[in-house]
Each structure stands twice: as C-alpha cells, then as structure tokens.
C-alpha cells in the first residue's frame, strides 16, 4: 500500500523533492540571519552596558556560541540520520530549530529577568546550533543521493540556494520594519517580529517536510551502522574530515561576512543607514541565489576541482584590495559593488564545494562525515566571523581587516582542495570509500 505521507519516487518530480527537503533548510538559515541582522538591538535588550562595543561583542559571541554546538549535533544527529534514515532525521532537526527560535522570540529583556535573560538567549542559540549541526549535511546528502547522473552539482547547489531565499526574505522583512517603525521602536521591540514570523511558518514547513520520501541509496543498503560504528568510522577518516573542514572554512567565512555581518559593518563601520545595509544584503541574497545553481551546474560539466582552485586563488588575490577600496570611499554604490563581487566568488566556490564534499565522504557515514566537517569549520571560523571582523577593526584601526580574514579563509580552502584528492585515493585503496567516487 502506498503511503500518502511518504510517496514513492516515481510520484514526485525532482523539483518537488528539492523543494520539500530544502524548505526546512530555509528556517535554519533564516533564524541565524535574523540574529545577525539585529545584533545591535539584541545587544541593548539582553547585554546592556556603558560600553556599546562590549555589548555588541557579547551579542556577536553569543551568535558564534551557537556554532560551537554544531560538531556535537553533527555527531549525534548525523549518526541518527545515517542509522535511521534521511527523512526522520530532517524532521527531528526542524523541530529542534523551531524550539530554539521560539525561546529567543519569547524571552523578556535584561531589565525584566536580569542575568537569566542572556542565559536563556544563549541556551536558545545553543539549541539552534545543535540542530543546525546536521541540517546542512543532511540536506546535502539527501540531494546528492536523489540527483540523476550528471546533475549532482546542480541538485546539491540548492541546499545553499535555499539559504539565500532566507537571506532575501529576512532582508525584505528588515526593510519593511525600518520603513514602518522608527529606529527606537525597532531597537526596543520590533526586532522580535522576525523571530515570531519564523515561528509562524514552522507548521507549514513541518507539513512540507513530512512529504519527504526516503532516498533509494539509503533504503537499498542492507546494513545501517550503529552510532558506535559510525563514530569509529569517522575517527578512522579523521584526515578526510579535517581536509573537508578546511574547504568549508572558505565558504562559511565568506557567507557570514557578506550576509550576517553586512548590516553591522554598514552601520558601525561605513556609517550608512539600516535601510541601505538591508538593501545591499537583499541584493547579495539574490546574487547568491543566481550564482549557486549556475556554478553547481557548471561543475557537472567541467569538474569540481578546477572551479575550487580558481576561485580560492581569486579570493586570496582580491578580498583585501576590494575591502580597502570600499572603506577608503564608503558609499551605498561601493558597498553594493564590493558585496556583489564577493557574492560571485562565494557562489562560484560553494556551488562546486558542497557537492564535492558529499561525494568524497564514505557512504555509510556520509551524513555524519559531511556534517562534522561543515560544523567544525563553521564553529571554529565561520560563526565567529562577525565577532572576529569587529575585533580586528577595533584593535588595528584598519577598517579593511575583514578582507584579511577572508583571504585567510581562502588559503584554508586552497590547502584543503589540494590535499583532499590524495586522501580520497588513499582511502579508496583501503576500501574505506566507494570505488565510484569522482575526484
């Protein structure tokens, strides 16, 4: 008997399956973006103090703290997905993310709860981070396993593309709030509205994700390893995971720089208005949404590595000069031009990187290995990008220092790309990887 909740593959088109799985990915990124966009307002609500810089840094560190839970979520929830299935795991991550969002939306400010308020915000961020630790990996693995031959790059690119829809939506909502409310109202209470909006769309996302079907690649496997076996296999593949982490450093630092940090950078460094910063972020989201599937599809034709090598070199060569030019002559037009260039580099690199990382992970631990590499990079580097950039500017006085951070991240990606092919061949010889991996 055919289940109405879990229809067979023949009943669902590729486009519908992509939409069903990436819908929850939208919420994961939307919540993270909203926290970054309203960092200054959250700082005043939960981390008040005489030093605005210290309050902002506490908020940005709380933003980054959520990423520290990602490796734990990658191991625990990734093991669950590798053992019990892609569909069940993705429903679980969506529920956990929704709980974290609701806790942030409802927590009263410091003036009401005192120290309990920032603690509750931190706990909400940690729960979001725990869930997100496997969300990206679970979605990427799902898309790679349902993709037709020769279209893996295009399919998997929609994991990242769905995040850009969240960026666009959050930026549009930010523009609307700043148009309807004055600056004081947004700071006092208006910043909570986007979090409530995120909570309101959760039932719809659950309904969509419940229609997911299990992938044939997972269903046809006769053996599903235990969590202990999965952790042991990942430990044996530690070098591959670390090489993958280096590759992800580039994309996660770049992403949070051009999206989550842009409103803060525009307002506190370039001294442009909130509306202008949100407008630039909106344009960046649209640009990312265009380039990711385009370059993912191109990687299906020309290969992953040529694109990875080309665009890491371009990032190294241009990140700091572009930021130096921007801060030397700050304006809305120059910020938009700089961000669109960085968006092109990000979309071109990430369009090839995500599918490549999914391909090189052993099949039996694919969700766990991918998620661990991704979450380690995000926890150690990407998630703290807003805080690191603010700190570097503060201690050096050089407003272009975020460009140095971007170049460092690109060097990590270049090193990871150069060494991972050799590691894959070594593991293939040892029969730890599928023989059909394309490198």
C-alpha positions as CSV (number, residue, x, y, z in Angstrom):
1,X,0.0,0.0,0.0
2,X,1.3,3.4,-0.9
3,X,1.6,5.9,1.9
4,X,0.2,9.4,1.4
5,X,2.9,10.7,3.7
6,X,5.9,9.0,2.0
7,X,5.1,8.6,-1.7
8,X,7.3,6.6,-4.0
9,X,10.0,8.3,-6.0
10,X,8.0,7.9,-9.3
11,X,5.3,10.1,-7.9
12,X,7.5,13.1,-7.1
13,X,9.4,15.2,-9.6
14,X,12.9,16.3,-9.0
15,X,11.9,19.9,-8.4
16,X,9.3,18.9,-5.8
17,X,11.8,16.7,-3.9
18,X,14.3,19.6,-3.9
19,X,11.6,21.9,-2.6
20,X,10.5,19.5,0.1
21,X,13.9,18.9,1.6
22,X,15.2,22.5,1.3
23,X,12.1,24.1,2.9
24,X,13.4,23.3,6.4
25,X,16.9,24.5,5.5
26,X,15.2,27.9,4.9
27,X,14.2,28.1,8.6
28,X,17.7,27.2,9.8
29,X,19.4,30.0,7.9
30,X,16.6,32.5,8.4
31,X,17.0,32.2,12.2
32,X,20.7,32.7,12.0
33,X,20.4,35.6,9.7
34,X,17.8,37.4,11.8
35,X,20.1,37.2,14.9
36,X,23.0,38.6,13.0
37,X,20.9,41.4,11.4
38,X,19.6,42.7,14.7
39,X,22.7,42.2,16.7
40,X,22.8,45.8,17.9
41,X,19.2,45.7,19.1
42,X,19.7,42.4,20.8
43,X,22.8,43.8,22.5
44,X,20.8,46.6,24.1
45,X,18.0,44.3,25.1
46,X,20.0,41.4,26.7
47,X,23.5,42.8,27.2
48,X,23.2,46.4,28.3
49,X,26.2,48.3,29.5
50,X,28.1,51.5,29.4
51,X,30.4,50.3,26.5
52,X,28.5,49.8,23.2
53,X,31.4,47.9,21.7
54,X,31.5,45.4,24.7
55,X,27.7,44.9,24.5
56,X,27.9,44.3,20.7
57,X,30.8,41.8,21.2
58,X,28.8,39.9,23.8
59,X,26.0,39.6,21.3
60,X,28.2,38.5,18.5
61,X,29.9,36.0,20.7
62,X,26.5,34.6,21.6
63,X,25.8,34.4,17.9
64,X,29.0,32.5,17.5
65,X,28.4,30.3,20.5
66,X,25.5,28.6,18.7
67,X,28.0,27.3,16.2
68,X,30.1,25.6,18.9
69,X,27.2,23.1,19.3
70,X,27.3,22.2,15.7
71,X,30.0,19.5,15.9
72,X,28.1,17.8,18.7
73,X,24.9,18.0,16.7
74,X,26.8,16.6,13.6
75,X,27.9,13.5,15.5
76,X,24.7,12.8,17.4
77,X,22.1,13.8,14.9
78,X,24.3,12.7,12.0
79,X,24.6,9.2,13.4
80,X,20.8,9.2,13.8
81,X,20.3,10.1,10.1
82,X,22.9,7.5,8.9
83,X,21.2,4.8,11.0
84,X,17.5,5.7,10.9
85,X,17.2,7.5,7.6
86,X,17.4,10.9,6.0
87,X,13.7,11.7,6.3
88,X,13.3,11.0,10.1
89,X,16.5,12.9,10.9
90,X,15.5,16.0,8.9
91,X,12.1,16.1,10.7
92,X,13.9,16.0,14.0
93,X,16.3,18.8,13.2
94,X,13.4,21.1,12.1
95,X,11.7,20.6,15.4
96,X,14.8,21.4,17.4
97,X,15.4,24.5,15.4
98,X,11.9,25.7,15.9
99,X,12.2,25.3,19.7
100,X,15.4,27.4,19.7
101,X,13.7,30.2,17.7
102,X,10.7,30.3,19.9
103,X,12.8,30.7,23.1
104,X,14.6,33.7,21.6
105,X,11.4,35.3,20.5
106,X,9.7,35.0,23.9
107,X,12.5,35.7,26.4
108,X,12.0,39.0,28.2
109,X,14.9,41.5,28.3
110,X,17.6,42.1,30.9
111,X,15.5,44.8,32.6
112,X,12.9,42.1,33.4
113,X,14.9,38.9,34.1
114,X,18.3,40.2,34.9
115,X,21.1,37.7,34.2
116,X,18.6,35.0,33.4
117,X,17.7,36.8,30.1
118,X,21.1,36.5,28.4
119,X,21.5,32.9,29.7
120,X,18.1,31.9,28.1
121,X,19.2,33.6,24.8
122,X,22.4,31.7,24.9
123,X,20.6,28.4,25.5
124,X,18.3,29.1,22.6
125,X,21.3,29.7,20.4
126,X,22.9,26.5,21.6
127,X,19.8,24.5,20.7
128,X,19.7,26.2,17.3
129,X,23.3,25.3,16.7
130,X,22.9,21.7,17.8
131,X,20.1,21.3,15.3
132,X,22.0,23.1,12.5
133,X,25.0,20.9,13.0
134,X,23.4,18.3,10.8
135,X,20.8,20.2,8.9
136,X,23.1,21.3,6.1
137,X,24.8,17.9,5.9
138,X,21.5,16.0,5.9
139,X,20.0,18.1,3.2
140,X,23.2,18.0,1.0
141,X,23.4,14.2,1.4
142,X,19.8,13.8,0.6
143,X,20.1,15.9,-2.6
144,X,23.3,14.1,-3.7
145,X,21.5,10.7,-3.3
146,X,18.4,11.6,-5.3
147,X,20.3,13.5,-8.1
148,X,20.2,12.0,-11.6
149,X,23.6,11.1,-13.1
150,X,25.5,14.2,-14.3
151,X,23.3,16.6,-12.3
152,X,24.7,16.2,-8.7
153,X,26.3,19.7,-8.7
154,X,23.0,21.3,-9.8
155,X,20.9,19.4,-7.3
156,X,23.1,19.9,-4.3
157,X,23.6,23.6,-5.0
158,X,20.0,24.1,-4.0
159,X,21.0,23.4,-0.4
160,X,22.9,26.6,-0.4
161,X,20.5,28.3,-2.7
162,X,17.6,27.8,-0.3
163,X,19.6,29.6,2.3
164,X,19.8,32.6,0.0
165,X,16.0,32.7,-0.1
166,X,16.1,33.0,3.7
167,X,18.6,35.9,3.4
168,X,16.3,37.6,0.9
169,X,13.2,37.1,3.0
170,X,14.9,38.3,6.2
171,X,16.4,41.4,4.4
172,X,12.9,42.3,2.9
173,X,11.4,42.0,6.3
174,X,14.2,44.2,7.7
175,X,13.5,46.8,5.1
176,X,9.7,46.7,5.9
177,X,10.3,47.1,9.6
178,X,12.6,50.0,9.2
179,X,10.0,51.6,6.9
180,X,7.0,51.1,9.2
181,X,8.8,51.6,12.6
182,X,11.2,54.2,13.7
183,X,14.7,53.3,14.8
184,X,13.8,53.4,18.5
185,X,10.8,51.0,18.1
186,X,12.9,48.5,16.1
187,X,15.6,48.6,18.9
188,X,13.0,48.3,21.7
189,X,10.7,45.6,20.4
190,X,10.5,45.5,16.6
191,X,13.4,43.2,16.3
192,X,11.3,40.4,17.9
193,X,8.9,40.4,15.0
194,X,11.1,38.5,12.5
195,X,11.6,35.7,15.2
196,X,7.8,35.4,15.6
197,X,7.4,35.3,11.8
198,X,9.9,32.4,11.9
199,X,7.8,30.6,14.5
200,X,4.6,31.2,12.5
201,X,5.9,29.4,9.3
202,X,7.1,26.3,11.3
203,X,3.8,24.4,10.9
204,X,3.9,24.9,7.1
205,X,7.5,23.7,7.0
206,X,6.6,20.6,9.0
207,X,3.8,19.8,6.6
208,X,6.1,20.2,3.6
209,X,9.0,18.1,5.1
210,X,6.7,15.3,6.2
211,X,6.1,14.6,2.5
212,X,9.8,13.6,2.1
213,X,10.5,10.1,0.9
214,X,13.5,8.1,1.9
215,X,16.3,8.1,-0.6
216,X,16.8,4.9,-2.6
217,X,20.5,4.9,-1.8
218,X,19.7,4.6,1.9
219,X,16.8,2.2,1.6
220,X,18.8,-0.3,-0.5
221,X,21.6,-0.5,2.0
222,X,21.3,-3.8,3.9
223,X,23.4,-2.6,6.8
224,X,22.9,0.5,8.8
225,X,25.7,1.0,11.3
226,X,25.2,1.8,15.0
227,X,26.3,5.1,16.4
228,X,29.4,3.5,17.8
229,X,30.3,2.1,14.4
230,X,29.7,5.5,12.8
231,X,31.8,7.3,15.2
232,X,34.6,4.8,14.8
233,X,34.5,5.0,11.0
234,X,34.5,8.9,11.2
235,X,37.5,8.7,13.6
236,X,39.4,6.4,11.1
237,X,38.6,9.0,8.4
238,X,39.8,12.0,10.5
239,X,42.2,13.3,7.9
240,X,39.5,13.4,5.3
241,X,37.1,15.2,7.7
242,X,39.8,17.8,8.5
243,X,40.6,18.4,4.8
244,X,36.9,18.8,4.2
245,X,36.8,21.3,7.1
246,X,39.5,23.4,5.5
247,X,37.5,23.6,2.3
248,X,34.4,24.6,4.2
249,X,36.2,27.4,6.1
250,X,36.3,29.4,2.9
251,X,32.6,29.2,2.1
252,X,31.4,29.6,5.7
253,X,33.6,32.7,6.4
254,X,32.6,34.2,3.1
255,X,28.9,33.6,3.6
256,X,28.6,35.1,7.1
257,X,30.8,38.0,6.0
258,X,28.6,39.0,3.1
259,X,25.2,38.3,4.8
260,X,25.1,38.3,8.6
261,X,27.8,40.8,9.1
262,X,26.9,43.3,6.3
263,X,24.2,45.2,8.3
264,X,26.6,45.6,11.3
265,X,29.5,46.5,9.1
266,X,27.5,49.0,7.1
267,X,26.1,50.8,10.1
268,X,29.0,50.7,12.6
269,X,32.0,50.9,10.1
270,X,30.8,52.6,6.9
271,X,28.1,54.7,8.7
272,X,25.4,54.1,6.2
273,X,21.7,53.7,7.2
274,X,20.0,50.5,8.2
275,X,17.8,50.6,5.1
276,X,20.8,50.8,2.8
277,X,22.5,47.9,4.6
278,X,19.4,45.7,4.3
279,X,19.1,46.7,0.6
280,X,22.7,45.6,0.0
281,X,22.0,42.3,1.9
282,X,18.9,41.7,-0.2
283,X,20.9,42.2,-3.4
284,X,23.6,39.8,-2.1
285,X,21.0,37.2,-1.5
286,X,19.6,37.5,-5.0
287,X,23.1,37.3,-6.4
288,X,24.0,34.2,-4.4
289,X,20.7,32.6,-5.5
290,X,21.7,33.1,-9.1
291,X,25.3,32.0,-8.9
292,X,25.0,28.9,-6.8
293,X,22.9,26.7,-9.2
294,X,24.7,28.2,-12.2
295,X,28.1,27.2,-10.9
296,X,26.9,24.0,-9.4
297,X,25.7,23.0,-12.9
298,X,29.0,24.2,-14.4
299,X,30.9,21.9,-12.0
300,X,28.9,19.0,-13.5
301,X,30.4,19.9,-16.9
302,X,34.0,21.0,-16.1
303,X,34.6,19.2,-12.8
304,X,34.7,20.4,-9.2
305,X,38.4,20.9,-8.6
306,X,39.1,23.4,-11.4
307,X,36.4,25.8,-10.0
308,X,37.6,25.3,-6.4
309,X,41.2,26.1,-7.3
310,X,40.3,29.1,-9.5
311,X,38.0,30.8,-7.1
312,X,40.1,30.3,-3.9
313,X,43.0,32.0,-5.8
314,X,40.7,34.9,-6.8
315,X,39.6,35.3,-3.2
316,X,43.1,35.4,-1.9
317,X,44.1,38.0,-4.6
318,X,41.1,40.3,-4.4
319,X,39.5,40.2,-0.9
320,X,41.7,42.8,0.9
321,X,42.0,45.2,-2.1
322,X,38.3,45.2,-2.5
323,X,37.6,46.0,1.2
324,X,40.4,48.6,1.2
325,X,38.9,50.3,-1.8
326,X,35.4,50.2,-0.1
327,X,36.5,51.7,3.3
328,X,38.6,54.3,1.5
329,X,35.5,55.6,-0.3
330,X,32.4,54.3,1.6
331,X,29.0,54.7,-0.2
332,X,26.0,52.6,-0.9
333,X,27.1,52.1,-4.5
334,X,30.6,51.0,-3.5
335,X,29.3,48.7,-0.8
336,X,27.0,47.1,-3.3
337,X,29.7,46.6,-5.9
338,X,32.1,45.1,-3.3
339,X,29.5,42.7,-1.9
340,X,28.4,41.6,-5.3
341,X,32.0,40.7,-6.3
342,X,32.4,38.7,-3.1
343,X,29.0,37.1,-3.7
344,X,30.2,36.0,-7.2
345,X,33.3,34.4,-5.6
346,X,31.2,32.8,-2.8
347,X,28.6,31.3,-5.2
348,X,31.1,30.1,-7.7
349,X,33.2,28.3,-5.0
350,X,30.4,27.0,-2.9
351,X,28.4,25.7,-6.0
352,X,31.2,23.2,-6.5
353,X,32.4,22.7,-3.0
354,X,29.2,21.3,-1.3
355,X,28.6,18.5,-3.8
356,X,32.4,17.7,-3.9
357,X,32.3,17.2,-0.1
358,X,29.3,15.0,-0.3
359,X,31.0,12.9,-2.9
360,X,34.2,12.2,-1.0
361,X,32.6,11.0,2.2
362,X,32.1,7.3,2.8
363,X,28.6,6.2,2.1
364,X,27.9,4.6,5.4
365,X,28.8,7.7,7.3
366,X,28.1,10.3,4.7
367,X,25.7,12.5,6.7
368,X,27.9,12.4,9.8
369,X,31.2,13.0,8.0
370,X,29.9,15.8,5.9
371,X,28.1,17.4,8.8
372,X,31.2,17.1,11.1
373,X,33.5,18.8,8.5
374,X,30.9,21.5,7.9
375,X,30.1,22.1,11.5
376,X,33.8,22.2,12.7
377,X,34.6,24.9,10.1
378,X,31.5,26.9,11.0
379,X,32.1,26.5,14.7
380,X,35.8,27.5,14.7
381,X,35.7,30.1,11.9
382,X,32.5,31.0,10.1
383,X,30.2,31.5,13.0
384,X,32.6,33.9,14.7
385,X,33.3,35.9,11.6
386,X,31.2,38.9,12.7
387,X,32.9,38.9,16.1
388,X,36.4,38.4,14.6
389,X,35.9,41.2,12.0
390,X,34.7,43.6,14.6
391,X,37.6,42.8,16.9
392,X,40.2,43.1,14.2
393,X,38.9,46.5,13.2
394,X,38.8,47.6,16.8
395,X,42.4,46.6,17.7
396,X,44.1,47.6,14.5
397,X,42.1,50.6,13.5
398,X,42.1,49.3,9.9
399,X,38.5,49.1,8.6
400,X,39.6,46.8,5.8
401,X,40.8,44.0,8.1
402,X,37.8,41.8,7.2
403,X,39.5,41.4,3.8
404,X,42.5,39.8,5.6
405,X,40.2,37.4,7.4
406,X,38.5,36.4,4.0
407,X,42.0,35.9,2.4
408,X,43.0,33.6,5.3
409,X,39.8,31.6,4.8
410,X,40.5,31.3,1.1
411,X,44.0,29.9,1.9
412,X,42.4,27.2,4.0
413,X,40.2,26.2,1.2
414,X,43.1,26.1,-1.3
415,X,45.0,23.8,1.0
416,X,42.0,21.6,1.6
417,X,41.3,21.3,-2.1
418,X,45.0,20.4,-2.9
419,X,45.3,17.6,-0.3
420,X,41.8,16.0,-0.3
421,X,42.2,14.3,-3.7
422,X,45.3,12.4,-2.4
423,X,43.4,11.4,0.8
424,X,40.5,10.1,-1.2
425,X,42.7,7.9,-3.3
426,X,44.4,6.6,-0.2
427,X,41.0,5.7,1.4
428,X,39.8,4.1,-1.9
429,X,42.8,1.8,-1.8
430,X,42.0,0.9,1.7
431,X,38.4,0.2,0.7
432,X,37.0,2.8,3.0
433,X,35.4,4.8,0.3
434,X,33.1,3.8,-2.6
435,X,35.0,3.0,-5.7
436,X,32.8,5.2,-7.9
437,X,33.7,8.5,-6.3
438,X,34.6,11.1,-8.8
439,X,37.6,13.3,-8.0
